[in-house]
Amino acid sequence: MSNAFRDLLRKVGSGVHTGEDLNRAEAAAATEMMLLEVATPAQIGAFLIAHRIKRPTGEELAGMLDAYEQLGPKLQSIDSSPVILGVPYDGRSRTAPVNVLTALLLITSGQPVVMHGSDCMPTKYGVPLIDIWQGLGVDWTGLSLAQTQQVFETTKLGFIYLPQHFPQAQKLFEYRDQIGKRPPFATMELIWCPYAGDAHIISGFVHPPTEIMFQVAFAIRGNKNFTTVKGLEGSCDLPRDRTAIIGMSSPNTPHETQIAPLERLQLVPRDYGFTSKNVPFNSTEQLIADMQSVLQGLPSELMQTALWNGGFYLWRSGICADMRSGIAKAEELFSSGEVAQKLQEIAQVVSSVSPQKTMLPV
């Protein structure tokens, strides 16, 4: 048993009247002890549920990120700063995700993208990103970090797959299943940046207090280039059934307060010709079929969602001058087959570096 960890557990688990928040260094130390299994299983489970009940602070999230930066994988810097798309690891179960299509649009337009995630997991057990990529013909699961780096440098797309690249963090998901609740790590993962350089971090959220925690954590760690999206099921996919609420920082705007100022943007789908309807998620097979239809440039409800999201992200990444030109650009890239061609290129590169590749006789 770790006495040092027990002291930290006592702070967060002492209840409303006597419990205390951890400071940044303490949160980093607690996270490191859990990742390295210095803490016992009983201590880890107790900490995760106690911290869930207490709720994390922005400073604690910053400390958790410090530990992930110290122990976790990082893709090395390339010429252009990537967009980091942070989505809940437990996937989507009610609405069809389009963040993979968004990533493909951005890469096709020259904007590098890094994604990260794991397998189907608690508490939602929704469709994870890795299953969507596999359904589209891109299998990241067998690549080492060095091979993923090679794919990233070649195609401008990288995917950090926790079971392969960060097994210490992967082990903690067993506790999520057993306690039946998302611990604060699930919040921290939305703003984790597994990239060794400047990046634009885009994270989804559900509850307004979470966005404030993000702002505090970013300010403490010196991250000035980020976007927050009150998206579908906590993802960074813009909804169509309500106004999309977005917070945008500016890396060039100086600020003296702890919380970086945000420019608040509210996007109404009908103002851009989109109906107020989210595409439901029925099955992974149906989702992949619908995505293939989008990649062929065929009209569909999922195409409308892809254009709505693509227009925003092409504009936010500086590729297009405004939302309307971004939507038009997204439609052009899908209809011309350029996005489908980029997907094929990525699949070929991943296959060429994969250790699971079957070599044909010469």
Secondary structure, 3 states (H helix, E strand, C coil): CCHHHHHHHHHHCCHHHHCCCCCHHHHHHHHHHHHCCCCCHHHHHHHHHHHHHHCCCHHHHHHHHHHHHHHCCCEECCCCCCEEEECCCCCECCECCCHHHHHHHHHHCCCCEEEEECCCCCCCCCECHHHHHHHCCCCCCCCCHHHHHHHHHHHCEEEEEHHHHCHHHHHCHHHHHHHCCCCHHHHHHHHCCCEECCCEEEEECCCHHHHHHHHHHHHHHCCCCEEEECCHHHCCCCCCCCCEEEEECCCCCCCCCCCCCCEEEEECHHHHCCCCCCCECCCHHHHHHHHHHHHCCCCCHHHHHHHHHHHHHHHHCCCCCCHHHHHHHHHHHHHCCHHHHHHHHHHHHHHHHCCCCCCCCC
